[in-house]
C-alpha cells in the first residue's frame, strides 16, 4: 500500500518537475537568470534535466563559473550534461576550458565532436580542428564535415573547403549552404553567385544567405532583387532585408518591408525598433514600442539605448524603472548613458542595484571612471571583478596612461596574463603621449619578443617616439619593418615617417616619403612644412604653402604655425606679415596664441620690439606664456630693459616657478649693470620656489640611445664630460661665439 502511494506521488511530481525545467529554460533564454535560479532552488527535487537546464541558463548569460559549479555538483551526469557544459564554455569563448572538459569525457557522441570542431574553426585554429576531424570514429557524420567546410571558408581557405566538399560523399543542403555562406560572408559575391547557380537544390536558407551577403557588402539593389525572387520568404528573409535597409539609412524602405510581414514576431518588431533608434527617430521608436504586443529584454534595452543616444537620460531611467523584470543588459545601457554624460554617481547607483553583473557591465563602469580620470575608484572596482577579460585589463592601462600615471599602467600591464595587440599598443602609445619615448621604444622591442606583430597604431607610436628623440637610426629600422609589414600605404604611418625624417634633419628623405604617398592629407603637408621650418628652410616652407593652395588643399591653423615659424627663423619679415594677414582674410582662420607668438618672435628678431608689443596689446585673445616669452627673449637679444620688465612681470604670473624666465630678466639687468636687480631676481627665484630643473639630453650611438641628466652624479664619465665641456666653452669664448652672460645657462 505504502509503495503504491509512493509511486503515485512520484508520478504526480513528474509533470511539476517537467514544467519547472521548461520554465528554467525559458527564463534563461530571456536573460532572466536570477528568476531561473530561484525556480531551480525552490524545486523539491532535481533531475539531470533540471541541472542541465540551469547550467545552460547560467552559461548563456555569461555566468560560466556558476555553470561549472553546478556541473560539478550533478550527482549523475549524462552525456547531455557534458555537452551542455562544453557548449557553455564555447558560448563564452573559453576554448581552453572546453578542451580540458572534452579530454575528460568518458564517452562522446556526434554532437560532442561537432561542438569541438566548430569551436576550433570559430577560433581560427583550423589545424587543431582538422586533427579532431581526422580522428572521427564515424567518418559518415555530415555535421562534422559541414563544420570543417564552414571553418575553412570562414578563414578564406576556399580551395581547402572546396576539396573537402568534393570529397564528401553524402552532401545535404546544409553542406551546400555552408559552402555558399563561406563565399558570401567573405564578400566573394561573384563566387557565391556562381556556386548558388550550380546548386541542384535550394531552400529558403540558400536564398537568405545570398540576400545577407549582398547586404553585408552594401549592394542593396542586388539584395532586394534576390529578396523579391525568394519563392517562399520567411521571417529571417524579411528581417535580413529590413536590417539591410535600416543599416544604410533607408528607414522608409525598412518600414515598408516591416509592414508587409504578416506574422510579426518579437524579432521583427525589435529589428524595426532598432532601425528607428539607429536613425535617431526616437519619437517613432516610442510609438512602435508602445504598439508591440510582446516585449522581451532586447526590446526594453533597445528603447533605453534610444533614449541614451539622444541624451534623454531621465526618460531612459523612467523606462528602466518600469521594466517588469531586471535585466543586466538594460541596466548596463542605462549605466552607459550616464557614463557618456560623465554622471558617474548616478551610474554607480544603477550599478549597485544589479544583483549579478556580467563582464560588460563591469567594464562599462570601469571605463566610465577611467574616462573621468577617477582611477582610484576604477581600480577598486577592477580588483573586485572575479571574471576579468582582456578588455578589463586594457581599459585600466588606458585609464592610467591618459591620467599620466605610467608606473601604474606598466604595473597593470605586467600583472595581466595573455596580452593582445591592443594591450601593447595602449602601453606604447601611453609612453609616447607622456613623453617617455625611450620606454615606448623599449616596449616596441619587447612586443616583438612576445610574438605580437605591430600594426598601424604601434608603428605610429614608435615612429613618433623616434621623431621626438631625433633617433634617426632607430627610425630607419622601423621604416624597414614598415615596408616588410605592408604598411607603407597607410597614411597615418606615412605621416609619422615624414615627421621622423623631418625632425632628424633629413628633409630629402622626408620629401621622398611624402611624394610616395598616394593621397596626402593636410597633416602630411603640415609635417613637411614644419620640418622645413625646424631645419631653417624658410623659403621652401612658404613654397609648400603655395603648392598646397594650387592643389586645392586647404591649410589649417597648424599649417600657419609652421609657415610663420619658418619665416621667423629665416628672417622673412614681409612674407611673414603678409601670411599672417592672409590667415583671416583669405582662409578665414582666426589666429591662435601660437600664431601671435610666431609673429612676436619674427618682429622681435628683427628688432621691431615696439611693433611686437603693439601687436600683443591689440590682440583679441589673452596673451599666454609663449607670447610673453617670445617678447622677453627678443628684449634680451636687443637689450630693451623696459619692455623686458613688462614681459617678465606677465610671465611671473603665468609661470611663477619657471627658472628660465628669471634667468633671462637677470641677464638683462646684468647687461645694464643693475646688480642689485640681479640679486633681487635670484632672491625671487629662491623665495618663489623656482628651481633649476636638471637638463636632459640624449645621443644615438650604434643604435643605442644614451640619456644624460645634468645633475646625474652617478654618471661614470662625468669628470671627462665636464673637462670636455669646459674646453669647448673656453674655445667658444676665445672665438667670440659666446656672449659673456651665457655662463648663467651653463
C-alpha positions in Angstrom: 0.0 0.0 0.0 2.8 2.4 1.0 4.8 1.5 -2.0 1.8 2.2 -4.2 1.3 5.6 -2.7 5.0 6.4 -3.1 4.8 5.6 -6.9 1.6 7.6 -7.2 3.4 10.6 -5.6 6.4 10.3 -7.9 4.1 10.3 -11.0 2.3 13.3 -9.6 5.5 15.2 -9.2 6.8 14.4 -12.7 4.6 17.0 -14.6 5.6 19.6 -11.9 9.3 18.9 -12.4 8.9 19.0 -16.2 7.1 22.3 -16.1 9.7 23.8 -13.8 12.5 22.6 -16.2 10.8 24.2 -19.1 10.4 27.4 -17.1 14.1 27.5 -16.2 14.9 27.1 -19.9 12.6 29.9 -21.0 13.8 32.3 -18.3 17.4 31.5 -19.3 16.6 32.4 -23.0 15.0 35.7 -21.9 18.1 36.6 -19.9 16.2 36.4 -16.6 18.8 34.1 -15.0 18.1 35.2 -11.4 14.5 34.2 -11.7 15.6 30.9 -13.2 17.9 30.3 -10.3 15.1 30.9 -7.8 12.8 28.4 -9.6 15.7 25.9 -9.5 16.4 26.5 -5.8 12.7 26.1 -4.9 12.3 22.7 -6.6 11.7 20.0 -4.1 13.9 17.6 -6.2 16.1 17.9 -9.2 16.7 15.5 -12.0 19.5 15.6 -14.6 17.4 17.7 -16.9 16.9 20.3 -14.2 20.7 20.6 -13.7 21.3 20.7 -17.5 18.7 23.5 -18.0 20.2 25.6 -15.2 23.7 25.1 -16.5 22.6 26.2 -19.9 20.8 29.3 -18.4 23.9 30.3 -16.5 26.3 29.8 -19.4 24.1 31.6 -22.0 24.0 34.7 -19.7 27.8 34.8 -19.1 27.9 33.2 -15.7 30.1 30.3 -16.8 31.7 29.9 -13.3 28.2 29.3 -11.8 27.5 26.9 -14.6 30.7 24.9 -13.8 30.0 24.9 -10.1 26.6 23.4 -10.7 28.0 20.9 -13.2 30.4 19.6 -10.6 27.5 19.1 -8.2 25.5 16.9 -10.5 25.2 13.5 -8.7 24.8 11.6 -12.0 26.0 13.3 -15.2 24.8 12.1 -18.6 26.2 12.9 -22.0 23.9 15.9 -22.3 25.4 17.3 -19.1 28.9 17.2 -20.6 27.8 18.6 -23.9 25.9 21.4 -22.3 28.9 22.4 -20.2 31.2 22.3 -23.2 28.7 24.4 -25.2 28.6 26.9 -22.3 32.4 27.3 -22.4 32.3 27.8 -26.1 29.5 30.3 -25.9 31.7 32.3 -23.5 34.8 31.8 -25.7 36.6 29.7 -23.1 38.1 27.3 -25.6 40.8 26.1 -23.2 38.2 25.0 -20.6 36.1 23.3 -23.3 39.1 21.3 -24.5 40.0 20.4 -20.9 36.5 19.0 -20.4 36.5 17.3 -23.8 39.6 15.3 -22.8 38.0 14.2 -19.5 34.7 12.9 -21.1 34.1 9.2 -20.6 32.0 9.0 -23.8 31.4 11.3 -26.8 28.7 11.4 -29.3 28.4 13.1 -32.7 27.3 16.3 -31.1 30.4 16.4 -28.9 32.7 16.0 -31.9 30.8 18.6 -33.9 30.9 21.1 -31.0 34.7 20.8 -30.6 35.4 21.0 -34.3 33.1 24.0 -34.6 34.9 25.5 -31.6 38.3 25.3 -33.1 37.1 26.5 -36.5 35.4 29.6 -35.0 38.6 30.3 -33.1 40.6 30.1 -36.3 42.6 27.0 -35.1 42.0 25.0 -38.3 44.9 22.7 -37.8 43.6 21.5 -34.4 40.1 21.2 -35.9 41.5 19.1 -38.7 43.3 16.8 -36.3 40.0 16.1 -34.5 38.2 15.7 -37.8 40.7 13.1 -38.9 40.2 11.2 -35.6 36.4 11.0 -36.1 35.2 7.5 -35.3 32.3 7.9 -37.7 33.5 9.4 -41.0 30.0 9.4 -42.4 28.8 12.1 -40.0 27.8 15.1 -42.1 27.6 17.6 -39.3 31.4 17.4 -38.7 32.1 17.6 -42.4 29.9 20.7 -42.6 31.6 22.2 -39.6 35.0 21.7 -41.1 33.9 23.1 -44.5 32.4 26.1 -42.8 35.7 26.6 -40.8 37.8 26.6 -44.0 35.6 29.1 -45.9 35.3 31.5 -42.9 39.1 31.8 -43.0 39.1 32.3 -46.7 40.7 28.9 -47.5 38.3 28.2 -50.3 40.5 25.7 -52.1 40.7 23.5 -48.9 36.9 23.9 -48.4 36.1 23.0 -51.9 38.4 20.0 -51.8 36.7 18.7 -48.7 33.3 19.5 -50.2 34.1 17.5 -53.3 35.4 14.6 -51.2 32.2 14.5 -49.2 30.1 11.5 -50.3 26.7 12.3 -49.0 26.1 16.0 -49.2 22.9 17.7 -47.9 21.5 21.1 -48.1 23.5 22.2 -45.0 26.7 21.2 -46.9 25.8 23.3 -49.9 24.7 26.2 -47.7 27.8 26.1 -45.6 29.9 26.3 -48.7 27.8 29.1 -50.1 27.8 31.0 -46.8 31.6 30.9 -46.8 31.8 32.8 -50.1 29.2 35.4 -49.1 30.5 36.0 -45.6 33.9 36.8 -47.0 32.4 39.2 -49.6 33.1 36.9 -52.5 29.8 37.5 -54.1 30.8 36.6 -57.6 32.0 33.2 -56.5 28.9 32.9 -54.3 26.6 33.7 -57.2 28.3 31.1 -59.4 28.1 28.5 -56.7 24.4 29.4 -56.0 23.6 28.8 -59.7 25.3 25.4 -59.5 23.2 24.2 -56.6 20.9 21.4 -57.7 18.6 22.0 -54.7 17.9 25.2 -52.8 15.9 26.1 -49.8 15.0 29.4 -48.2 18.3 29.4 -46.2 20.2 29.4 -49.6 18.3 32.5 -50.7 18.7 34.2 -47.3 22.5 33.6 -47.4 22.6 35.4 -50.8 20.5 38.3 -49.5 22.6 38.6 -46.4 25.8 38.5 -48.4 24.7 41.4 -50.6 23.5 43.3 -47.6 26.9 42.9 -45.9 28.8 44.3 -49.0 26.4 47.2 -49.2 24.8 46.1 -52.5 21.2 46.7 -51.5 19.9 46.7 -55.1 21.1 43.1 -55.7 19.9 42.1 -52.2 16.4 43.5 -53.0 16.4 41.7 -56.3 17.2 38.4 -54.7 14.7 39.0 -51.9 11.9 39.5 -54.4 12.8 36.3 -56.2 12.6 34.1 -53.0 9.8 31.6 -53.6 8.6 31.5 -50.0 10.4 34.1 -47.9 10.4 33.5 -44.2 10.7 35.9 -41.2 14.6 35.6 -41.5 14.4 36.8 -45.1 12.3 39.8 -44.2 14.3 40.8 -41.1 17.6 40.5 -43.1 16.3 42.8 -45.7 14.8 45.1 -43.1 18.1 45.4 -41.3 19.9 46.0 -44.5 17.8 49.0 -45.3 17.9 50.4 -41.8 21.7 50.0 -41.6 22.1 52.1 -44.7 19.7 54.8 -43.6 16.8 53.7 -45.8 14.2 53.7 -43.0 11.1 54.1 -45.2 12.1 51.1 -47.2 12.7 49.2 -44.0 9.3 50.2 -42.7 7.7 49.0 -46.0 9.2 45.6 -45.5 8.1 45.5 -41.9 4.5 46.4 -42.8 4.5 43.5 -45.3 5.3 40.9 -42.7 2.0 39.1 -41.9 3.1 37.2 -38.8 5.4 39.6 -37.0 7.4 38.0 -34.1 9.3 39.9 -31.4 12.5 39.7 -33.5 10.9 41.6 -36.4 9.5 44.2 -34.0 12.9 44.6 -32.4 14.6 45.0 -35.8 12.3 47.8 -36.8 12.7 49.4 -33.3 16.5 49.3 -33.7 16.2 50.9 -37.1 14.4 53.9 -35.7 16.8 54.1 -32.7 19.9 54.0 -35.1 18.5 56.8 -37.2 17.7 58.9 -34.0 14.0 58.9 -34.8 13.2 58.5 -31.1 9.5 59.5 -31.4 8.8 56.9 -34.0 10.6 54.4 -31.8 8.5 55.2 -28.8 5.3 54.9 -30.9 6.4 51.5 -32.2 7.5 50.4 -28.7 4.0 51.1 -27.3 2.4 49.1 -30.1 4.4 46.0 -29.5 2.2 43.1 -28.5 5.1 41.3 -26.8 8.4 42.8 -25.5 11.5 40.9 -24.4 14.7 42.1 -22.8 16.1 43.2 -26.2 13.1 45.4 -26.8 13.5 47.2 -23.5 17.3 47.5 -23.9 16.9 48.9 -27.4 14.5 51.5 -26.3 16.6 52.6 -23.3 19.6 52.8 -25.7 17.5 55.0 -28.0 16.8 57.5 -25.2 20.5 57.4 -24.3 21.5 58.2 -27.9 19.5 61.4 -27.8 20.7 62.2 -24.3 17.2 61.8 -22.8 18.6 60.1 -19.7 15.6 60.9 -17.4 13.2 59.2 -19.8 15.6 56.3 -20.1 15.8 55.9 -16.4 12.0 56.0 -16.1 11.7 53.3 -18.7 14.2 51.2 -16.8 12.2 51.6 -13.6 9.1 50.5 -15.4 10.6 47.2 -16.7 8.6 44.2 -15.4 11.9 42.4 -14.5 15.5 43.2 -14.0 17.9 42.7 -16.9 21.6 43.4 -16.8 21.7 44.4 -20.5 19.1 47.1 -20.0 20.8 48.3 -16.8 24.2 48.4 -18.5 22.6 50.5 -21.3 21.5 53.0 -18.6 24.9 53.0 -17.0 26.5 53.6 -20.4 24.2 56.7 -20.8 25.2 58.2 -17.5 28.9 57.3 -18.3 28.8 59.2 -21.6 27.4 62.3 -19.8 30.0 61.8 -17.0 27.3 61.4 -14.4 29.2 58.7 -12.6 27.5 58.9 -9.3 24.1 58.1 -10.9 25.8 55.4 -13.0 27.1 53.9 -9.7 23.7 53.9 -8.2 22.4 51.7 -11.0 25.4 49.5 -10.9 25.0 48.9 -7.1 21.4 47.7 -7.7 22.4 44.9 -10.1 22.4 41.5 -8.5 24.5 39.6 -10.9 26.8 41.7 -13.2 28.3 40.4 -16.4 31.7 41.4 -17.6 30.2 44.0 -20.0 28.5 45.7 -17.0 31.8 45.8 -15.0 33.8 47.1 -18.0 31.3 49.8 -18.8 31.5 51.1 -15.2 35.3 50.9 -15.1 35.6 52.7 -18.5 33.4 55.5 -17.1 35.7 56.0 -14.2 38.8 55.9 -16.4 37.3 58.5 -18.8 36.6 60.8 -15.9 40.2 60.2 -14.5 38.8 58.7 -11.3 41.4 56.0 -11.4 41.3 55.0 -7.7 37.6 54.2 -8.0 38.3 52.3 -11.3 41.0 50.3 -9.6 38.7 49.5 -6.6 36.1 48.0 -9.0 38.7 46.3 -11.1 40.1 44.5 -8.1 36.6 43.3 -7.1 36.0 41.7 -10.5 36.0 37.9 -10.3 36.0 37.3 -14.1 38.2 39.8 -15.9 38.5 39.7 -19.7 41.2 41.3 -21.7 39.0 44.4 -22.2 39.0 45.0 -18.5 42.8 45.0 -18.3 43.3 47.1 -21.4 40.8 49.7 -20.0 42.8 50.1 -16.9 46.1 50.5 -18.8 44.4 53.1 -21.0 43.0 55.0 -18.0 46.3 55.2 -16.2 48.0 56.3 -19.4 45.5 59.1 -20.0 46.0 60.2 -16.4 49.8 60.3 -17.0 50.4 57.6 -14.4 52.5 55.3 -16.4 54.1 53.5 -13.5 50.6 52.2 -12.6 49.8 51.5 -16.2 53.0 49.4 -16.5 52.2 47.5 -13.3 48.7 46.5 -14.6 50.3 45.5 -17.9 52.8 43.3 -16.2 50.1 41.7 -14.0 47.9 40.6 -16.8 48.3 37.2 -18.4 47.7 36.9 -22.1 48.2 40.2 -23.9 46.8 41.1 -27.2 47.9 43.8 -29.7 45.6 46.3 -28.1 47.3 45.8 -24.7 50.7 46.5 -26.2 49.5 49.5 -28.3 47.8 51.1 -25.3 51.0 50.8 -23.3 53.3 52.1 -26.1 51.0 55.0 -27.0 50.8 55.9 -23.3 54.5 56.1 -23.0 54.6 58.2 -26.2 51.8 60.6 -25.1 53.5 61.1 -21.8 56.9 61.9 -23.2 58.6 58.6 -22.2 59.9 57.9 -25.6 62.7 55.6 -24.6 60.3 53.4 -22.7 58.0 53.4 -25.7 60.7 52.1 -28.0 61.8 49.6 -25.4 58.2 48.2 -25.2 58.1 48.1 -29.0 61.1 45.7 -28.9 59.5 43.6 -26.1 56.3 43.3 -28.1 58.2 41.6 -30.9 59.8 39.2 -28.4 56.2 38.4 -27.2 55.4 37.3 -30.7 52.9 40.1 -31.5 53.1 41.8 -34.9 53.0 45.6 -34.9 50.1 47.2 -36.6 49.3 50.8 -37.7 48.9 52.1 -34.2 52.2 50.5 -33.0 54.2 52.0 -35.9 52.7 55.5 -35.4 53.6 55.5 -31.7 57.1 54.0 -32.3 57.9 56.5 -35.1 56.5 59.4 -33.1 58.9 58.5 -30.3 61.8 58.3 -32.8 60.8 61.8 -34.1 60.8 63.3 -30.6 64.2 61.7 -29.8 65.6 62.5 -33.2 66.7 58.8 -33.2 67.4 58.6 -36.9 68.9 55.1 -37.0 66.1 53.5 -35.0 63.6 55.4 -37.2 65.3 53.9 -40.3 65.0 50.4 -38.8 61.3 50.9 -38.1 60.9 52.2 -41.7 62.3 48.8 -42.9 59.9 46.9 -40.7 57.0 49.1 -42.0 57.9 48.1 -45.6 58.1 44.4 -44.7 54.8 44.5 -42.9 53.0 46.2 -45.8 52.0 49.4 -44.1 53.8 51.8 -46.5 50.4 52.8 -48.0 48.9 53.7 -44.6 48.5 57.4 -44.4 49.0 57.7 -40.6 52.2 55.6 -40.7 53.5 57.7 -43.7 52.8 60.9 -41.9 54.8 59.6 -38.9 57.7 58.7 -41.2 57.7 62.2 -42.7 57.8 63.6 -39.1 60.8 61.3 -38.2 62.9 62.3 -41.1 62.0 66.0 -40.8 62.8 66.2 -37.1 66.1 64.4 -37.7 67.1 66.9 -40.4 66.7 64.5 -43.3 64.4 66.6 -45.5 65.2 64.8 -48.7 64.1 61.5 -47.1 61.0 63.3 -45.7 60.1 64.6 -49.1 60.7 61.2 -50.7 58.2 59.6 -48.3 55.8 62.5 -48.9 56.0 62.0 -52.7 55.4 58.3 -52.3 52.1 58.7 -50.5 49.1 58.0 -52.9 46.8 60.6 -51.3 48.4 63.0 -48.8 46.2 65.0 -46.4 46.7 68.3 -44.6 48.7 66.5 -41.8 51.2 65.3 -44.4 51.7 68.8 -45.7 52.0 70.2 -42.2 54.6 67.6 -41.2 56.7 68.5 -44.2 56.3 72.3 -43.7 57.2 72.0 -40.0 60.2 70.0 -41.0 61.4 72.7 -43.3 60.7 75.4 -40.7 62.5 73.4 -38.0 65.6 73.0 -40.1 65.8 76.6 -41.3 64.4 76.3 -44.8 62.0 79.2 -44.6 61.6 79.8 -48.3 60.9 76.1 -49.0 58.2 76.1 -46.3 56.5 79.1 -47.9 56.7 77.5 -51.3 55.0 74.4 -49.9 52.1 76.5 -48.7 51.7 78.0 -52.2 51.8 74.4 -53.6 49.1 73.4 -51.2 46.7 76.1 -52.4 47.4 75.3 -56.0 46.4 71.7 -55.3 43.2 72.8 -53.6 44.4 71.6 -50.1 43.0 74.0 -47.5 45.6 74.9 -44.9 44.6 74.8 -41.3 45.9 76.5 -38.1 48.8 74.1 -37.7 49.9 74.9 -41.3 50.3 78.6 -40.5 52.1 77.9 -37.2 54.7 76.0 -39.3 54.9 78.6 -42.0 55.1 81.6 -39.7 57.8 79.8 -37.6 59.7 79.3 -40.8 59.5 83.0 -41.7 60.6 83.9 -38.2 63.7 81.7 -38.3 64.6 82.6 -41.8 64.1 86.4 -41.3 61.4 86.6 -43.9 59.7 89.6 -42.2 57.5 90.9 -45.0 56.4 87.4 -46.1 55.5 86.5 -42.5 53.4 89.7 -42.1 51.6 89.1 -45.3 50.9 85.4 -44.5 49.7 86.4 -41.0 47.2 88.9 -42.6 46.1 86.3 -45.2 45.1 83.8 -42.5 41.9 85.6 -41.7 41.4 87.5 -44.9 41.8 84.6 -47.4 41.4 81.4 -45.3 39.0 82.6 -42.5 41.4 81.2 -39.8 41.3 83.1 -36.5 44.9 83.4 -35.1 45.7 81.4 -32.0 48.2 82.3 -29.3 50.7 80.1 -31.2 50.4 82.3 -34.3 50.9 85.5 -32.3 53.9 84.0 -30.6 55.4 83.4 -34.0 54.8 87.0 -35.1 56.2 88.4 -31.9 59.3 86.2 -32.4 59.5 87.3 -36.0 59.3 91.1 -35.2 61.5 90.7 -32.1 64.3 89.0 -34.0 64.2 91.9 -36.5 64.5 94.4 -33.6 61.0 95.8 -34.1 60.1 95.4 -30.4 57.6 98.3 -30.2 55.7 96.9 -33.1 55.7 93.4 -31.5 54.5 94.9 -28.2 51.7 96.8 -30.0 50.6 93.5 -31.7 50.4 91.9 -28.2 48.3 94.8 -26.8 45.9 94.8 -29.7 45.3 91.1 -29.7 41.7 89.9 -29.4 42.7 87.0 -27.3 44.6 86.9 -24.0 48.3 86.5 -24.3 49.8 83.3 -23.0 53.3 82.4 -21.7 54.5 81.6 -25.2 53.8 85.2 -26.4 55.4 86.9 -23.4 58.3 84.5 -23.5 59.0 85.4 -27.2 58.9 89.1 -26.3 61.2 88.6 -23.3 63.7 86.7 -25.4 63.6 89.4 -28.1 64.2 92.1 -25.4 67.1 90.1 -24.1 68.7 90.0 -27.6 68.2 93.7 -28.2 68.8 94.7 -24.6 65.4 96.5 -24.2 65.1 96.5 -20.4 61.9 98.5 -20.2 59.8 96.1 -22.3 61.7 93.1 -20.9 60.5 94.0 -17.4 56.9 94.2 -18.6 57.1 90.8 -20.3 58.9 89.3 -17.3 56.2 90.6 -14.9 53.5 89.0 -17.1 55.4 85.7 -17.2 56.0 85.6 -13.5 52.2 85.5 -13.0 51.7 82.8 -15.7 54.8 80.7 -14.9 55.9 81.6 -11.4 58.1 78.5 -11.0 59.9 78.5 -14.4 63.6 79.3 -13.9 64.4 80.4 -17.5 62.2 83.5 -17.2 64.1 84.7 -14.1 67.4 84.0 -15.8 66.5 86.0 -18.9 65.5 89.0 -16.9 68.5 88.6 -14.6 70.8 88.7 -17.7 69.0 91.8 -18.9 69.7 93.6 -15.6 73.3 92.3 -15.6 74.0 93.8 -19.1 72.6 97.1 -17.8 74.9 96.9 -14.8 71.9 96.8 -12.4 73.5 94.3 -10.0 71.0 94.9 -7.2 68.2 93.8 -9.5 70.2 90.7 -10.4 70.5 89.8 -6.8 66.8 90.6 -6.4 65.9 88.2 -9.2 67.9 85.4 -7.6 66.2 86.0 -4.3 62.8 85.9 -6.0 63.8 82.6 -7.6 64.6 81.1 -4.2 61.5 82.5 -2.4 59.1 81.7 -5.2 60.2 78.1 -5.3 61.6 78.4 -8.8 64.4 75.8 -9.0 66.5 74.9 -11.9 65.3 71.6 -13.5 68.1 69.2 -14.5 68.9 69.5 -18.1 68.3 66.3 -20.1 69.8 65.3 -23.5 70.4 62.1 -25.4 72.6 60.9 -28.2 72.2 57.9 -30.5 75.3 55.8 -30.9 75.4 52.3 -32.6 71.6 52.1 -32.5 71.6 52.7 -28.7 70.0 55.8 -27.1 72.2 57.2 -24.2 70.3 59.6 -21.9 72.2 62.2 -19.8 70.9 64.4 -16.9 72.8 67.4 -15.9 72.6 66.6 -12.1 73.3 62.8 -12.6 76.1 62.3 -10.0 76.4 58.6 -10.8 77.3 59.1 -14.5 80.6 57.2 -14.7 82.1 59.5 -17.4 81.0 62.8 -15.6 84.6 64.1 -15.0 85.6 63.5 -18.6 82.3 65.1 -19.9 82.9 68.2 -17.6 86.5 68.6 -18.8 85.4 68.4 -22.5 82.6 70.9 -21.9 84.9 73.4 -20.2 87.4 73.1 -23.0 84.7 73.7 -25.6 83.4 76.7 -23.6 86.8 78.2 -23.4 87.3 77.8 -27.2 84.0 79.3 -28.0 84.7 82.4 -25.8 88.1 82.8 -27.4 86.5 82.7 -30.9 83.8 85.2 -29.8 81.0 82.7 -30.4 79.6 83.1 -26.8 78.1 86.2 -25.1 79.6 86.9 -21.8 76.3 86.2 -19.9 76.0 82.7 -21.3 77.7 81.4 -18.2 74.4 81.8 -16.4 73.0 79.0 -18.5 76.0 76.6 -18.2 
